[in-house]
Amino acid sequence: MKSVTEYHTDMDIQKRAFRILLREMGLAETLRFNMSYERGSGDYAKERYRYFKDTTVDELYDEILSRRKKKRATQ
């Protein structure tokens, strides 16, 4: 087993761990593990209401289309 000092960064360790998980569990279970590990915090339903309470679905849709158009124009 390698010591922690043999790895240069935390990212190196994370990449190695991800490769091990892929090899041992496969892609689907590795992704499920990752999602369960990084769920986050807070109450999205409350936050979504606070951010979008005065916005219609049509307005959100138009905003998405507008941002996509701008992104394509800069690529």
mmJSON file of the N, C-alpha and C atoms, coordinates in Angstrom:
{"data_MODEL":{"atom_site":{
"group_PDB":["ATOM","ATOM","ATOM","ATOM","ATOM","ATOM","ATOM","ATOM","ATOM","ATOM","ATOM","ATOM","ATOM","ATOM","ATOM","ATOM","ATOM","ATOM","ATOM","ATOM","ATOM","ATOM","ATOM","ATOM","ATOM","ATOM","ATOM","ATOM","ATOM","ATOM","ATOM","ATOM","ATOM","ATOM","ATOM","ATOM","ATOM","ATOM","ATOM","ATOM","ATOM","ATOM","ATOM","ATOM","ATOM","ATOM","ATOM","ATOM","ATOM","ATOM","ATOM","ATOM","ATOM","ATOM","ATOM","ATOM","ATOM","ATOM","ATOM","ATOM","ATOM","ATOM","ATOM","ATOM","ATOM","ATOM","ATOM","ATOM","ATOM","ATOM","ATOM","ATOM","ATOM","ATOM","ATOM","ATOM","ATOM","ATOM","ATOM","ATOM","ATOM","ATOM","ATOM","ATOM","ATOM","ATOM","ATOM","ATOM","ATOM","ATOM","ATOM","ATOM","ATOM","ATOM","ATOM","ATOM","ATOM","ATOM","ATOM","ATOM","ATOM","ATOM","ATOM","ATOM","ATOM","ATOM","ATOM","ATOM","ATOM","ATOM","ATOM","ATOM","ATOM","ATOM","ATOM","ATOM","ATOM","ATOM","ATOM","ATOM","ATOM","ATOM","ATOM","ATOM","ATOM","ATOM","ATOM","ATOM","ATOM","ATOM","ATOM","ATOM","ATOM","ATOM","ATOM","ATOM","ATOM","ATOM","ATOM","ATOM","ATOM","ATOM","ATOM","ATOM","ATOM","ATOM","ATOM","ATOM","ATOM","ATOM","ATOM","ATOM","ATOM","ATOM","ATOM","ATOM","ATOM","ATOM","ATOM","ATOM","ATOM","ATOM","ATOM","ATOM","ATOM","ATOM","ATOM","ATOM","ATOM","ATOM","ATOM","ATOM","ATOM","ATOM","ATOM","ATOM","ATOM","ATOM","ATOM","ATOM","ATOM","ATOM","ATOM","ATOM","ATOM","ATOM","ATOM","ATOM","ATOM","ATOM","ATOM","ATOM","ATOM","ATOM","ATOM","ATOM","ATOM","ATOM","ATOM","ATOM","ATOM","ATOM","ATOM","ATOM","ATOM","ATOM","ATOM","ATOM","ATOM","ATOM","ATOM","ATOM","ATOM","ATOM","ATOM","ATOM","ATOM","ATOM","ATOM","ATOM","ATOM","ATOM","ATOM","ATOM","ATOM"],
"id":[1,2,3,4,5,6,7,8,9,10,11,12,13,14,15,16,17,18,19,20,21,22,23,24,25,26,27,28,29,30,31,32,33,34,35,36,37,38,39,40,41,42,43,44,45,46,47,48,49,50,51,52,53,54,55,56,57,58,59,60,61,62,63,64,65,66,67,68,69,70,71,72,73,74,75,76,77,78,79,80,81,82,83,84,85,86,87,88,89,90,91,92,93,94,95,96,97,98,99,100,101,102,103,104,105,106,107,108,109,110,111,112,113,114,115,116,117,118,119,120,121,122,123,124,125,126,127,128,129,130,131,132,133,134,135,136,137,138,139,140,141,142,143,144,145,146,147,148,149,150,151,152,153,154,155,156,157,158,159,160,161,162,163,164,165,166,167,168,169,170,171,172,173,174,175,176,177,178,179,180,181,182,183,184,185,186,187,188,189,190,191,192,193,194,195,196,197,198,199,200,201,202,203,204,205,206,207,208,209,210,211,212,213,214,215,216,217,218,219,220,221,222,223,224,225],
"type_symbol":["N","C","C","N","C","C","N","C","C","N","C","C","N","C","C","N","C","C","N","C","C","N","C","C","N","C","C","N","C","C","N","C","C","N","C","C","N","C","C","N","C","C","N","C","C","N","C","C","N","C","C","N","C","C","N","C","C","N","C","C","N","C","C","N","C","C","N","C","C","N","C","C","N","C","C","N","C","C","N","C","C","N","C","C","N","C","C","N","C","C","N","C","C","N","C","C","N","C","C","N","C","C","N","C","C","N","C","C","N","C","C","N","C","C","N","C","C","N","C","C","N","C","C","N","C","C","N","C","C","N","C","C","N","C","C","N","C","C","N","C","C","N","C","C","N","C","C","N","C","C","N","C","C","N","C","C","N","C","C","N","C","C","N","C","C","N","C","C","N","C","C","N","C","C","N","C","C","N","C","C","N","C","C","N","C","C","N","C","C","N","C","C","N","C","C","N","C","C","N","C","C","N","C","C","N","C","C","N","C","C","N","C","C","N","C","C","N","C","C","N","C","C","N","C","C"],
"label_atom_id":["N","CA","C","N","CA","C","N","CA","C","N","CA","C","N","CA","C","N","CA","C","N","CA","C","N","CA","C","N","CA","C","N","CA","C","N","CA","C","N","CA","C","N","CA","C","N","CA","C","N","CA","C","N","CA","C","N","CA","C","N","CA","C","N","CA","C","N","CA","C","N","CA","C","N","CA","C","N","CA","C","N","CA","C","N","CA","C","N","CA","C","N","CA","C","N","CA","C","N","CA","C","N","CA","C","N","CA","C","N","CA","C","N","CA","C","N","CA","C","N","CA","C","N","CA","C","N","CA","C","N","CA","C","N","CA","C","N","CA","C","N","CA","C","N","CA","C","N","CA","C","N","CA","C","N","CA","C","N","CA","C","N","CA","C","N","CA","C","N","CA","C","N","CA","C","N","CA","C","N","CA","C","N","CA","C","N","CA","C","N","CA","C","N","CA","C","N","CA","C","N","CA","C","N","CA","C","N","CA","C","N","CA","C","N","CA","C","N","CA","C","N","CA","C","N","CA","C","N","CA","C","N","CA","C","N","CA","C","N","CA","C","N","CA","C","N","CA","C","N","CA","C","N","CA","C","N","CA","C","N","CA","C"],
"label_alt_id":[null,null,null,null,null,null,null,null,null,null,null,null,null,null,null,null,null,null,null,null,null,null,null,null,null,null,null,null,null,null,null,null,null,null,null,null,null,null,null,null,null,null,null,null,null,null,null,null,null,null,null,null,null,null,null,null,null,null,null,null,null,null,null,null,null,null,null,null,null,null,null,null,null,null,null,null,null,null,null,null,null,null,null,null,null,null,null,null,null,null,null,null,null,null,null,null,null,null,null,null,null,null,null,null,null,null,null,null,null,null,null,null,null,null,null,null,null,null,null,null,null,null,null,null,null,null,null,null,null,null,null,null,null,null,null,null,null,null,null,null,null,null,null,null,null,null,null,null,null,null,null,null,null,null,null,null,null,null,null,null,null,null,null,null,null,null,null,null,null,null,null,null,null,null,null,null,null,null,null,null,null,null,null,null,null,null,null,null,null,null,null,null,null,null,null,null,null,null,null,null,null,null,null,null,null,null,null,null,null,null,null,null,null,null,null,null,null,null,null,null,null,null,null,null,null],
"label_comp_id":["MET","MET","MET","LYS","LYS","LYS","SER","SER","SER","VAL","VAL","VAL","THR","THR","THR","GLU","GLU","GLU","TYR","TYR","TYR","HIS","HIS","HIS","THR","THR","THR","ASP","ASP","ASP","MET","MET","MET","ASP","ASP","ASP","ILE","ILE","ILE","GLN","GLN","GLN","LYS","LYS","LYS","ARG","ARG","ARG","ALA","ALA","ALA","PHE","PHE","PHE","ARG","ARG","ARG","ILE","ILE","ILE","LEU","LEU","LEU","LEU","LEU","LEU","ARG","ARG","ARG","GLU","GLU","GLU","MET","MET","MET","GLY","GLY","GLY","LEU","LEU","LEU","ALA","ALA","ALA","GLU","GLU","GLU","THR","THR","THR","LEU","LEU","LEU","ARG","ARG","ARG","PHE","PHE","PHE","ASN","ASN","ASN","MET","MET","MET","SER","SER","SER","TYR","TYR","TYR","GLU","GLU","GLU","ARG","ARG","ARG","GLY","GLY","GLY","SER","SER","SER","GLY","GLY","GLY","ASP","ASP","ASP","TYR","TYR","TYR","ALA","ALA","ALA","LYS","LYS","LYS","GLU","GLU","GLU","ARG","ARG","ARG","TYR","TYR","TYR","ARG","ARG","ARG","TYR","TYR","TYR","PHE","PHE","PHE","LYS","LYS","LYS","ASP","ASP","ASP","THR","THR","THR","THR","THR","THR","VAL","VAL","VAL","ASP","ASP","ASP","GLU","GLU","GLU","LEU","LEU","LEU","TYR","TYR","TYR","ASP","ASP","ASP","GLU","GLU","GLU","ILE","ILE","ILE","LEU","LEU","LEU","SER","SER","SER","ARG","ARG","ARG","ARG","ARG","ARG","LYS","LYS","LYS","LYS","LYS","LYS","LYS","LYS","LYS","ARG","ARG","ARG","ALA","ALA","ALA","THR","THR","THR","GLN","GLN","GLN"],
"label_asym_id":["A","A","A","A","A","A","A","A","A","A","A","A","A","A","A","A","A","A","A","A","A","A","A","A","A","A","A","A","A","A","A","A","A","A","A","A","A","A","A","A","A","A","A","A","A","A","A","A","A","A","A","A","A","A","A","A","A","A","A","A","A","A","A","A","A","A","A","A","A","A","A","A","A","A","A","A","A","A","A","A","A","A","A","A","A","A","A","A","A","A","A","A","A","A","A","A","A","A","A","A","A","A","A","A","A","A","A","A","A","A","A","A","A","A","A","A","A","A","A","A","A","A","A","A","A","A","A","A","A","A","A","A","A","A","A","A","A","A","A","A","A","A","A","A","A","A","A","A","A","A","A","A","A","A","A","A","A","A","A","A","A","A","A","A","A","A","A","A","A","A","A","A","A","A","A","A","A","A","A","A","A","A","A","A","A","A","A","A","A","A","A","A","A","A","A","A","A","A","A","A","A","A","A","A","A","A","A","A","A","A","A","A","A","A","A","A","A","A","A","A","A","A","A","A","A"],
"label_entity_id":["1","1","1","1","1","1","1","1","1","1","1","1","1","1","1","1","1","1","1","1","1","1","1","1","1","1","1","1","1","1","1","1","1","1","1","1","1","1","1","1","1","1","1","1","1","1","1","1","1","1","1","1","1","1","1","1","1","1","1","1","1","1","1","1","1","1","1","1","1","1","1","1","1","1","1","1","1","1","1","1","1","1","1","1","1","1","1","1","1","1","1","1","1","1","1","1","1","1","1","1","1","1","1","1","1","1","1","1","1","1","1","1","1","1","1","1","1","1","1","1","1","1","1","1","1","1","1","1","1","1","1","1","1","1","1","1","1","1","1","1","1","1","1","1","1","1","1","1","1","1","1","1","1","1","1","1","1","1","1","1","1","1","1","1","1","1","1","1","1","1","1","1","1","1","1","1","1","1","1","1","1","1","1","1","1","1","1","1","1","1","1","1","1","1","1","1","1","1","1","1","1","1","1","1","1","1","1","1","1","1","1","1","1","1","1","1","1","1","1","1","1","1","1","1","1"],
"label_seq_id":[1,1,1,2,2,2,3,3,3,4,4,4,5,5,5,6,6,6,7,7,7,8,8,8,9,9,9,10,10,10,11,11,11,12,12,12,13,13,13,14,14,14,15,15,15,16,16,16,17,17,17,18,18,18,19,19,19,20,20,20,21,21,21,22,22,22,23,23,23,24,24,24,25,25,25,26,26,26,27,27,27,28,28,28,29,29,29,30,30,30,31,31,31,32,32,32,33,33,33,34,34,34,35,35,35,36,36,36,37,37,37,38,38,38,39,39,39,40,40,40,41,41,41,42,42,42,43,43,43,44,44,44,45,45,45,46,46,46,47,47,47,48,48,48,49,49,49,50,50,50,51,51,51,52,52,52,53,53,53,54,54,54,55,55,55,56,56,56,57,57,57,58,58,58,59,59,59,60,60,60,61,61,61,62,62,62,63,63,63,64,64,64,65,65,65,66,66,66,67,67,67,68,68,68,69,69,69,70,70,70,71,71,71,72,72,72,73,73,73,74,74,74,75,75,75],
"pdbx_PDB_ins_code":[null,null,null,null,null,null,null,null,null,null,null,null,null,null,null,null,null,null,null,null,null,null,null,null,null,null,null,null,null,null,null,null,null,null,null,null,null,null,null,null,null,null,null,null,null,null,null,null,null,null,null,null,null,null,null,null,null,null,null,null,null,null,null,null,null,null,null,null,null,null,null,null,null,null,null,null,null,null,null,null,null,null,null,null,null,null,null,null,null,null,null,null,null,null,null,null,null,null,null,null,null,null,null,null,null,null,null,null,null,null,null,null,null,null,null,null,null,null,null,null,null,null,null,null,null,null,null,null,null,null,null,null,null,null,null,null,null,null,null,null,null,null,null,null,null,null,null,null,null,null,null,null,null,null,null,null,null,null,null,null,null,null,null,null,null,null,null,null,null,null,null,null,null,null,null,null,null,null,null,null,null,null,null,null,null,null,null,null,null,null,null,null,null,null,null,null,null,null,null,null,null,null,null,null,null,null,null,null,null,null,null,null,null,null,null,null,null,null,null,null,null,null,null,null,null],
"Cartn_x":[0.845,0.0,0.879,0.55,1.314,0.958,1.913,1.622,1.02,0.344,-0.299,0.729,1.941,2.953,3.418,3.118,3.517,2.598,1.449,0.542,0.759,0.678,0.994,-0.154,-1.384,-2.516,-3.704,-4.682,-5.936,-6.618,-6.47,-7.071,-6.485,-5.166,-4.543,-5.189,-5.417,-6.035,-7.462,-8.208,-9.597,-9.659,-8.764,-8.741,-8.433,-7.469,-7.116,-8.293,-8.949,-10.102,-11.224,-11.456,-12.496,-12.179,-10.905,-10.506,-10.721,-10.413,-10.609,-12.09,-12.907,-14.354,-14.879,-14.448,-14.881,-14.506,-13.296,-12.825,-13.593,-13.835,-14.45,-15.974,-16.607,-18.066,-18.734,-17.996,-18.595,-19.088,-19.44,-19.803,-21.08,-22.143,-23.436,-23.351,-22.756,-22.673,-21.7,-20.641,-19.713,-20.415,-21.212,-21.947,-22.988,-23.674,-24.652,-23.958,-22.794,-22.031,-21.669,-21.168,-20.754,-21.932,-23.09,-24.276,-24.716,-24.639,-25.069,-24.091,-22.862,-21.828,-21.875,-22.368,-22.358,-23.768,-24.625,-26.008,-26.18,-25.299,-25.44,-26.311,-26.777,-27.592,-28.616,-29.502,-30.515,-31.816,-32.756,-34.076,-34.305,-34.065,-34.162,-35.566,-36.596,-37.968,-38.194,-37.717,-37.865,-37.029,-35.798,-34.936,-35.516,-36.004,-36.585,-37.765,-38.603,-39.75,-39.269,-38.281,-37.773,-37.195,-36.45,-35.811,-36.777,-37.779,-38.617,-40.086,-40.43,-41.836,-42.579,-41.877,-42.527,-42.226,-41.792,-41.396,-42.273,-42.738,-43.554,-42.656,-43.217,-42.492,-42.064,-42.941,-42.606,-41.414,-41.359,-40.237,-38.931,-38.993,-37.806,-37.35,-38.282,-37.98,-37.314,-37.867,-37.293,-35.873,-35.665,-34.328,-33.333,-33.745,-32.873,-32.492,-33.489,-33.219,-32.273,-32.483,-31.639,-30.191,-30.001,-28.643,-27.959,-28.725,-28.15,-27.717,-28.539,-28.227,-26.942,-26.825,-25.638,-24.393,-24.555,-23.417,-22.935,-23.882,-23.506,-22.803,-23.245,-22.668,-21.214,-20.856,-19.486,-18.571,-19.119,-18.278,-17.664],
"Cartn_y":[-1.195,0.0,1.243,2.195,3.437,4.369,5.161,6.145,7.381,8.182,9.395,10.338,10.345,11.269,10.928,9.73,9.364,9.965,10.517,11.171,12.666,13.323,14.752,15.633,15.266,16.121,15.261,15.92,15.237,14.742,15.509,15.115,13.792,13.597,12.33,11.163,11.359,10.311,10.058,11.11,10.954,10.234,10.572,9.905,8.423,8.105,6.694,5.942,6.555,5.916,5.683,6.641,6.505,5.347,5.234,4.121,2.779,2.705,1.463,1.125,2.114,1.876,1.404,2.043,1.621,0.165,-0.182,-1.539,-2.562,-2.248,-3.201,-3.229,-2.096,-2.017,-1.739,-1.26,-0.886,0.545,1.044,2.453,2.81,2.03,2.387,2.469,1.468,1.485,2.549,2.818,3.883,5.23,5.476,6.747,6.841,5.745,5.756,6.05,5.439,5.703,7.178,7.715,9.117,10.04,9.762,10.587,10.495,9.317,9.177,9.864,9.967,10.573,12.094,12.666,14.11,14.672,14.385,14.838,16.329,16.917,18.334,18.544,19.763,20.083,21.141,21.418,22.438,21.842,22.718,22.313,22.95,22.178,22.724,23.244,22.573,23.02,24.438,24.719,26.069,27.083,26.7,27.61,27.889,26.86,27.029,27.99,27.845,28.755,30.187,30.36,31.699,32.356,31.602,32.17,32.396,31.523,31.55,31.84,32.322,32.498,33.478,34.437,35.423,35.179,33.952,33.635,32.515,32.68,31.635,30.606,29.468,28.429,28.959,29.693,30.262,31.217,32.012,32.933,32.169,31.108,30.284,29.644,29.129,28.511,29.509,30.69,31.729,32.09,32.139,32.452,31.355,30.11,28.995,29.097,29.318,29.452,30.616,31.719,32.888,32.599,31.939,31.62,30.637,29.658,28.704,29.412,30.333,31.065,31.886,32.56,33.363,32.463,31.304,30.385,29.909,29.57,29.119,30.235,31.458,32.593,32.832,32.482,32.709,31.531,30.424,29.244,29.275],
"Cartn_z":[0.0,0.0,0.0,-0.836,-0.932,0.219,0.627,1.653,1.012,1.806,1.299,0.685,1.204,0.706,-0.702,-1.2,-2.555,-3.616,-3.214,-4.138,-4.046,-5.174,-5.191,-4.72,-5.057,-4.69,-4.269,-3.678,-3.351,-4.625,-5.712,-6.978,-7.473,-7.286,-7.669,-6.929,-5.648,-4.831,-5.292,-5.575,-6.03,-7.37,-8.281,-9.582,-9.426,-8.583,-8.359,-7.747,-6.778,-6.141,-7.145,-8.014,-9.029,-9.973,-10.379,-11.255,-10.565,-9.279,-8.523,-8.45,-8.147,-8.085,-9.437,-10.517,-11.848,-12.117,-11.786,-12.028,-11.19,-9.951,-9.025,-9.1,-9.381,-9.306,-10.647,-11.616,-12.889,-12.859,-14.045,-14.176,-13.425,-13.607,-13.005,-11.484,-10.853,-9.385,-8.884,-9.652,-9.268,-9.287,-10.326,-10.401,-9.289,-8.998,-7.893,-6.567,-6.352,-5.133,-5.052,-6.14,-6.165,-5.859,-6.448,-6.2,-4.738,-4.154,-2.762,-1.807,-2.23,-1.406,-1.458,-2.554,-2.754,-2.897,-1.994,-2.097,-1.826,-1.071,-0.772,0.455,0.614,1.778,1.398,2.309,2.061,1.573,1.32,0.854,-0.507,-1.561,-2.916,-3.217,-2.725,-3.004,-2.481,-1.288,-0.721,-1.499,-1.841,-2.582,-3.966,-4.629,-5.964,-5.907,-4.898,-4.761,-4.55,-3.69,-3.406,-4.656,-5.454,-6.646,-7.798,-7.939,-9.126,-8.862,-7.672,-7.318,-8.228,-8.803,-9.673,-11.156,-11.491,-12.858,-13.407,-14.635,-15.251,-15.936,-16.247,-16.974,-18.34,-18.996,-20.302,-20.216,-19.16,-18.986,-18.764,-17.968,-17.747,-19.051,-19.807,-21.089,-22.04,-22.126,-22.986,-22.545,-21.251,-20.725,-21.094,-20.992,-21.374,-22.848,-23.702,-25.138,-25.424,-24.752,-24.945,-24.551,-23.42,-22.969,-23.913,-24.404,-25.358,-26.638,-27.102,-28.334,-28.131,-26.98,-26.701,-26.608,-25.997,-25.843,-27.219,-28.098,-29.449,-30.231,-30.012,-30.737,-30.325,-29.105,-28.628,-28.905,-29.358,-29.607,-30.974],
"occupancy":[1.0,1.0,1.0,1.0,1.0,1.0,1.0,1.0,1.0,1.0,1.0,1.0,1.0,1.0,1.0,1.0,1.0,1.0,1.0,1.0,1.0,1.0,1.0,1.0,1.0,1.0,1.0,1.0,1.0,1.0,1.0,1.0,1.0,1.0,1.0,1.0,1.0,1.0,1.0,1.0,1.0,1.0,1.0,1.0,1.0,1.0,1.0,1.0,1.0,1.0,1.0,1.0,1.0,1.0,1.0,1.0,1.0,1.0,1.0,1.0,1.0,1.0,1.0,1.0,1.0,1.0,1.0,1.0,1.0,1.0,1.0,1.0,1.0,1.0,1.0,1.0,1.0,1.0,1.0,1.0,1.0,1.0,1.0,1.0,1.0,1.0,1.0,1.0,1.0,1.0,1.0,1.0,1.0,1.0,1.0,1.0,1.0,1.0,1.0,1.0,1.0,1.0,1.0,1.0,1.0,1.0,1.0,1.0,1.0,1.0,1.0,1.0,1.0,1.0,1.0,1.0,1.0,1.0,1.0,1.0,1.0,1.0,1.0,1.0,1.0,1.0,1.0,1.0,1.0,1.0,1.0,1.0,1.0,1.0,1.0,1.0,1.0,1.0,1.0,1.0,1.0,1.0,1.0,1.0,1.0,1.0,1.0,1.0,1.0,1.0,1.0,1.0,1.0,1.0,1.0,1.0,1.0,1.0,1.0,1.0,1.0,1.0,1.0,1.0,1.0,1.0,1.0,1.0,1.0,1.0,1.0,1.0,1.0,1.0,1.0,1.0,1.0,1.0,1.0,1.0,1.0,1.0,1.0,1.0,1.0,1.0,1.0,1.0,1.0,1.0,1.0,1.0,1.0,1.0,1.0,1.0,1.0,1.0,1.0,1.0,1.0,1.0,1.0,1.0,1.0,1.0,1.0,1.0,1.0,1.0,1.0,1.0,1.0,1.0,1.0,1.0,1.0,1.0,1.0,1.0,1.0,1.0,1.0,1.0,1.0],
"B_iso_or_equiv":[0.0,0.0,0.0,0.0,0.0,0.0,0.0,0.0,0.0,0.0,0.0,0.0,0.0,0.0,0.0,0.0,0.0,0.0,0.0,0.0,0.0,0.0,0.0,0.0,0.0,0.0,0.0,0.0,0.0,0.0,0.0,0.0,0.0,0.0,0.0,0.0,0.0,0.0,0.0,0.0,0.0,0.0,0.0,0.0,0.0,0.0,0.0,0.0,0.0,0.0,0.0,0.0,0.0,0.0,0.0,0.0,0.0,0.0,0.0,0.0,0.0,0.0,0.0,0.0,0.0,0.0,0.0,0.0,0.0,0.0,0.0,0.0,0.0,0.0,0.0,0.0,0.0,0.0,0.0,0.0,0.0,0.0,0.0,0.0,0.0,0.0,0.0,0.0,0.0,0.0,0.0,0.0,0.0,0.0,0.0,0.0,0.0,0.0,0.0,0.0,0.0,0.0,0.0,0.0,0.0,0.0,0.0,0.0,0.0,0.0,0.0,0.0,0.0,0.0,0.0,0.0,0.0,0.0,0.0,0.0,0.0,0.0,0.0,0.0,0.0,0.0,0.0,0.0,0.0,0.0,0.0,0.0,0.0,0.0,0.0,0.0,0.0,0.0,0.0,0.0,0.0,0.0,0.0,0.0,0.0,0.0,0.0,0.0,0.0,0.0,0.0,0.0,0.0,0.0,0.0,0.0,0.0,0.0,0.0,0.0,0.0,0.0,0.0,0.0,0.0,0.0,0.0,0.0,0.0,0.0,0.0,0.0,0.0,0.0,0.0,0.0,0.0,0.0,0.0,0.0,0.0,0.0,0.0,0.0,0.0,0.0,0.0,0.0,0.0,0.0,0.0,0.0,0.0,0.0,0.0,0.0,0.0,0.0,0.0,0.0,0.0,0.0,0.0,0.0,0.0,0.0,0.0,0.0,0.0,0.0,0.0,0.0,0.0,0.0,0.0,0.0,0.0,0.0,0.0,0.0,0.0,0.0,0.0,0.0,0.0],
"pdbx_formal_charge":[null,null,null,null,null,null,null,null,null,null,null,null,null,null,null,null,null,null,null,null,null,null,null,null,null,null,null,null,null,null,null,null,null,null,null,null,null,null,null,null,null,null,null,null,null,null,null,null,null,null,null,null,null,null,null,null,null,null,null,null,null,null,null,null,null,null,null,null,null,null,null,null,null,null,null,null,null,null,null,null,null,null,null,null,null,null,null,null,null,null,null,null,null,null,null,null,null,null,null,null,null,null,null,null,null,null,null,null,null,null,null,null,null,null,null,null,null,null,null,null,null,null,null,null,null,null,null,null,null,null,null,null,null,null,null,null,null,null,null,null,null,null,null,null,null,null,null,null,null,null,null,null,null,null,null,null,null,null,null,null,null,null,null,null,null,null,null,null,null,null,null,null,null,null,null,null,null,null,null,null,null,null,null,null,null,null,null,null,null,null,null,null,null,null,null,null,null,null,null,null,null,null,null,null,null,null,null,null,null,null,null,null,null,null,null,null,null,null,null,null,null,null,null,null,null],
"auth_seq_id":[1,1,1,2,2,2,3,3,3,4,4,4,5,5,5,6,6,6,7,7,7,8,8,8,9,9,9,10,10,10,11,11,11,12,12,12,13,13,13,14,14,14,15,15,15,16,16,16,17,17,17,18,18,18,19,19,19,20,20,20,21,21,21,22,22,22,23,23,23,24,24,24,25,25,25,26,26,26,27,27,27,28,28,28,29,29,29,30,30,30,31,31,31,32,32,32,33,33,33,34,34,34,35,35,35,36,36,36,37,37,37,38,38,38,39,39,39,40,40,40,41,41,41,42,42,42,43,43,43,44,44,44,45,45,45,46,46,46,47,47,47,48,48,48,49,49,49,50,50,50,51,51,51,52,52,52,53,53,53,54,54,54,55,55,55,56,56,56,57,57,57,58,58,58,59,59,59,60,60,60,61,61,61,62,62,62,63,63,63,64,64,64,65,65,65,66,66,66,67,67,67,68,68,68,69,69,69,70,70,70,71,71,71,72,72,72,73,73,73,74,74,74,75,75,75],
"auth_comp_id":["MET","MET","MET","LYS","LYS","LYS","SER","SER","SER","VAL","VAL","VAL","THR","THR","THR","GLU","GLU","GLU","TYR","TYR","TYR","HIS","HIS","HIS","THR","THR","THR","ASP","ASP","ASP","MET","MET","MET","ASP","ASP","ASP","ILE","ILE","ILE","GLN","GLN","GLN","LYS","LYS","LYS","ARG","ARG","ARG","ALA","ALA","ALA","PHE","PHE","PHE","ARG","ARG","ARG","ILE","ILE","ILE","LEU","LEU","LEU","LEU","LEU","LEU","ARG","ARG","ARG","GLU","GLU","GLU","MET","MET","MET","GLY","GLY","GLY","LEU","LEU","LEU","ALA","ALA","ALA","GLU","GLU","GLU","THR","THR","THR","LEU","LEU","LEU","ARG","ARG","ARG","PHE","PHE","PHE","ASN","ASN","ASN","MET","MET","MET","SER","SER","SER","TYR","TYR","TYR","GLU","GLU","GLU","ARG","ARG","ARG","GLY","GLY","GLY","SER","SER","SER","GLY","GLY","GLY","ASP","ASP","ASP","TYR","TYR","TYR","ALA","ALA","ALA","LYS","LYS","LYS","GLU","GLU","GLU","ARG","ARG","ARG","TYR","TYR","TYR","ARG","ARG","ARG","TYR","TYR","TYR","PHE","PHE","PHE","LYS","LYS","LYS","ASP","ASP","ASP","THR","THR","THR","THR","THR","THR","VAL","VAL","VAL","ASP","ASP","ASP","GLU","GLU","GLU","LEU","LEU","LEU","TYR","TYR","TYR","ASP","ASP","ASP","GLU","GLU","GLU","ILE","ILE","ILE","LEU","LEU","LEU","SER","SER","SER","ARG","ARG","ARG","ARG","ARG","ARG","LYS","LYS","LYS","LYS","LYS","LYS","LYS","LYS","LYS","ARG","ARG","ARG","ALA","ALA","ALA","THR","THR","THR","GLN","GLN","GLN"],
"auth_asym_id":["A","A","A","A","A","A","A","A","A","A","A","A","A","A","A","A","A","A","A","A","A","A","A","A","A","A","A","A","A","A","A","A","A","A","A","A","A","A","A","A","A","A","A","A","A","A","A","A","A","A","A","A","A","A","A","A","A","A","A","A","A","A","A","A","A","A","A","A","A","A","A","A","A","A","A","A","A","A","A","A","A","A","A","A","A","A","A","A","A","A","A","A","A","A","A","A","A","A","A","A","A","A","A","A","A","A","A","A","A","A","A","A","A","A","A","A","A","A","A","A","A","A","A","A","A","A","A","A","A","A","A","A","A","A","A","A","A","A","A","A","A","A","A","A","A","A","A","A","A","A","A","A","A","A","A","A","A","A","A","A","A","A","A","A","A","A","A","A","A","A","A","A","A","A","A","A","A","A","A","A","A","A","A","A","A","A","A","A","A","A","A","A","A","A","A","A","A","A","A","A","A","A","A","A","A","A","A","A","A","A","A","A","A","A","A","A","A","A","A","A","A","A","A","A","A"],
"auth_atom_id":["N","CA","C","N","CA","C","N","CA","C","N","CA","C","N","CA","C","N","CA","C","N","CA","C","N","CA","C","N","CA","C","N","CA","C","N","CA","C","N","CA","C","N","CA","C","N","CA","C","N","CA","C","N","CA","C","N","CA","C","N","CA","C","N","CA","C","N","CA","C","N","CA","C","N","CA","C","N","CA","C","N","CA","C","N","CA","C","N","CA","C","N","CA","C","N","CA","C","N","CA","C","N","CA","C","N","CA","C","N","CA","C","N","CA","C","N","CA","C","N","CA","C","N","CA","C","N","CA","C","N","CA","C","N","CA","C","N","CA","C","N","CA","C","N","CA","C","N","CA","C","N","CA","C","N","CA","C","N","CA","C","N","CA","C","N","CA","C","N","CA","C","N","CA","C","N","CA","C","N","CA","C","N","CA","C","N","CA","C","N","CA","C","N","CA","C","N","CA","C","N","CA","C","N","CA","C","N","CA","C","N","CA","C","N","CA","C","N","CA","C","N","CA","C","N","CA","C","N","CA","C","N","CA","C","N","CA","C","N","CA","C","N","CA","C","N","CA","C","N","CA","C","N","CA","C","N","CA","C","N","CA","C"],
"pdbx_PDB_model_num":[1,1,1,1,1,1,1,1,1,1,1,1,1,1,1,1,1,1,1,1,1,1,1,1,1,1,1,1,1,1,1,1,1,1,1,1,1,1,1,1,1,1,1,1,1,1,1,1,1,1,1,1,1,1,1,1,1,1,1,1,1,1,1,1,1,1,1,1,1,1,1,1,1,1,1,1,1,1,1,1,1,1,1,1,1,1,1,1,1,1,1,1,1,1,1,1,1,1,1,1,1,1,1,1,1,1,1,1,1,1,1,1,1,1,1,1,1,1,1,1,1,1,1,1,1,1,1,1,1,1,1,1,1,1,1,1,1,1,1,1,1,1,1,1,1,1,1,1,1,1,1,1,1,1,1,1,1,1,1,1,1,1,1,1,1,1,1,1,1,1,1,1,1,1,1,1,1,1,1,1,1,1,1,1,1,1,1,1,1,1,1,1,1,1,1,1,1,1,1,1,1,1,1,1,1,1,1,1,1,1,1,1,1,1,1,1,1,1,1,1,1,1,1,1,1]
}}}
